[in-house]
Amino acid sequence: MSTSDALGYSATTIQMMAGRHASGNARFFLPHLRSDMHVLDCGCGPGSITIDFAEVVASGAVVGIDLAPSHIAWARAQAAQRGITNVRFAVGDILHLPFPDATFDAVFGHTILIQLPNPFSVLTEVYRVVKSGGLIGFRESAFDGNLYEPAEGARQQFFTLLIRWFQHTGRDLLVGRRLGGLVGRAGFRRVTMSASYDSVGTAEAKQGVYERDARRCDDAWMEQAIALGWISRNARDRLRAALCAEGADPAAFSATAFCEVVGWKDIDTTV
């Protein structure tokens, strides 16, 4: 599963996910990886983080799974273009991982649990495929911690609507804060948590992010918001234009909040 499973499979969503990289979006997890590890990326999307992992575990191997065949095709093409040979991609469901018990040294997921009404079920399935002594790392959105300037600007309005949609579809918007407890309940130990923000610094990059969100106003989730009467088509069009204008404003700023967790599976001393 990937973020786009909830938000649709538009080109804009794929572009958003393809902009993620391990150096930023998995920074909390990278120090725990060794060059010989076997790593699984759950809900890998178009594979940008997965391919980065493959470069880190150069003598190991990485597998990325996602429900969307279009994402898997994109990921395979990117790996081939970069000449990365120790990575493979497959269509798969993280609720029913197609791997034997104790297959992986490490498992990673980015904004996956927020997509599911029962995120605990993912963690128990992940626990099954992690080796004794292995670890997991998950990073989840914490939308209520986002930063916006202006405070009542277009990007805050956009996220307020998106948050309402998530809540309407039964997702747990506070799952990021609860990662430590959920991971512990699933059986992992030595659990550590952290928090971080995603933001962009240059004027060009910021404008690109805001214009991408403007394009997301045409995605399936927004159509559902219109159908539910939360926003009119005219108001949607005004929001789209306001996002582009705000992105070009030097005074505008925003940062998206995330919570992160790393947990280890106890070493089985009975073997």
N, C-alpha and C positions, 0 to 999 in steps of 0.2 A: 504494500500500500504506500501511497505517497500523498503529499499535500494536495496534489491535483485531483485525487480521487474525490475529494469533497468539493473542490473549487472548479472542477472541469478540466478538460485537456486542451485548452486553447494554446495557441502559439505564444501568447503573452505569459501564461503560467510556466510553460517549458523554459522560456527565456529567463524568467525570474529564478527558477531552480537551477538552471545551467550556470548562473552567476555565483553560485555557492562554491566555496573551496575549503579544503581542510584547514588551511592556514588561518582562516577566520572563523568559519562555522564549526569546526571541530578542534579548535585550538586547545580546549580543555582536555581532549582525549589523546592528542598526539604524543605527549610525553610518556604514555603508557604502552605505546606500540614498540615492538621489537622487529628487527628485519626479517625474522624467520616465521612470523605469525601467519595463521590462517584466519582471515577476517571476513565477517559478513556485514554488509550494509543493507539494513532493512528499509524498504521503501526508497530505493536509491534514486528514483526519478531519472533524469537524463545522465546521471553517473559522474558528475564533475567531482564530488567528494570521493566517490569510490575510486576513481582513477588516481586521485592524489594519494589515497591510502596505498594503492599498488606501488607507487614510487617509493613510499616510506618503507614498506615491507618488501624490499627488492628481492630477497631470496625466499619469500613466502608466497602467499596467494590471497586474492581477494575475490569475493563473490558479491554481486549486487542483484537484489531482486526487487521487482515492482509489478503491480497489477497491470500497468498500462503497456501493451506491446509497443506503442509508439515511442515511449520513453526508453524501452530496452533497445529498440533499433537505433535511436539517437546515441545512446551510451556506447553501443558496440562500434558505431561509426567513429565516435570521438576517440575511443581507445585505439582503434586501428590507425587513425590519423596521427596520434601521438606516439605510436609504436610501442604501446604498453602491452606486454604479452602475458603477464601474470595476473590478469583480471578476466573474469567472465561474467556475463549477465544472463539472467533468466527471468521469465515471467513467473511470479509466485506470490502467494498470499501469506502475510506475516502471522495471520491467525492459525495457519496450518503450514508451517515451514516444511518444505520438501527435502529435509535432511535428517539423517540418523541422529540419535542422542550423542551428545558430547563430540560434535564435529568441529567447533570453532574455538580458537583461542580468545577471540574478541568479537563482540557484536556491537554495532553502532546504529543509531536511528536519529534522524533530524526532523522535528515537527511531525511526528508520526502519531504519538499517543493522543494528541489533541484532535485527531481525526475520528476517534473511535468512542462510542458510548461506554465501552468497558475496557479501558486501557490496561487494566490488570491482567486480562486474558492474554495480551501480547507479551507481557513480561514473564508470565509462567511458561509460555511457549518458547520464548528466548532462553529462559533458564535451562530448558531441556536440551537445547543444542549447544550450550556452552560447555567446554571441557572443565573438568575439575581444576581449580586454580585459575580459571579464565576470568575475563571481565567484560562488562558492558558499559556503554556510554550513551546517554540520551540527552538531547537538547530540545526543549519545548518552549513555545511562545508564552510570554507573560504579558498579554496585551494591556492589562490594567496598569502596567508600569511604564508604558510608552511615554516618550517625551515629545511635546509639540510646541512649536513657535511659528505662527501665532496659536495661542491656546484653543481658540475656537475656529481654527482655519479649516481649509479643505481637507487636509490629510487626516485631521482628527475626525472630521465628519465621515470620511471614507471608512476609517477603522471602526467608528461607532456603529456604522451600518453593518460592517463585516462581522463585528462581535455579536451583534443582534442575530445575524444569520446563523452563526455558529451555535449560539444558545438555542435557537429555534430548532435546529437539527439534532439536538441532544448531545452536543460535544461538551466536554468538561474544560472550560476555559481556565480553571485554576490547577490543571493537572501539572503544570510546571512546578508550582510550589509544593506539590504533593509527591514529587518524584522520589524523594528519600524514603518516605513511608511506603510507597508502592513497591519500590525495588526491594526494601527490606522484607516486606510481606511475601514477595515472590521467592525469597530464599537467599538473596545475595547479602554478603557481609562486607565490612570495611567500606561502608557507603560514605561517599563524600559529595557535597553539593557546592555549586558556585552559581554566579549570575553574571550576565554580560549584556552588552547592547550591540546591535548592528546599526551603523550609520555610515554616511558617505561624506567625504570632506570637500572635494572639489566642486565648484559650481556646475561643471559639466556632468559629473556623476550624479549629483543631487537632482538636476533637471531630468536626467534619464530615469531615475527612480520614480519621480512624480509623474512623468509622462507614461511610464509603464503602468502605474496605478490608474491613470486616466483610461488607458486601454482596457484595464480589468473591469471598468464600468460596463463593458459590453459582454462580459462573461456570463455563464449560466447562473451563477449565484445571484447576480444583480437582477437578472430576469425574474428569478423567484421572489426577490425583494419587491420588485414592482408588482408582481402578481398578488403578493400579500398585502399590498397597499401601504407599504412603509415609505415608499418614495414614488413620485410620479415620473414619467418619462422625461418631462420637461425639467424637473428638478435633477434627474440623473444627468441630463445633458449639461445643465449648469454646473453640477459638481465636476464633471469631466473637464470642462473649460477652466474651472477654478483651480483644479489640481495642476494643470499646465501653467497657469499664471503664477501660482504659488511656488512651483518649482523653479521658475525664473527669477523669483524675488530673492535678492542677496540676504535679506534679513530672515528668511524662513529657515527652519531647522526641524528635523524630527529624528528620533532614534527608537528602534524597536527593541523591547526588553525580552530576555530569555533566561530560563533557569536550566541548569545542567546537573547531571548526576553521573558518577562513576561508582560501580559496585563490583565486588569480586565474589566469585563462587568458591566456597570452601573447598580445600583440597581433600579429596576422598582418601582417608587413611586406612580404609578397609581393603583397598586393592593391594 
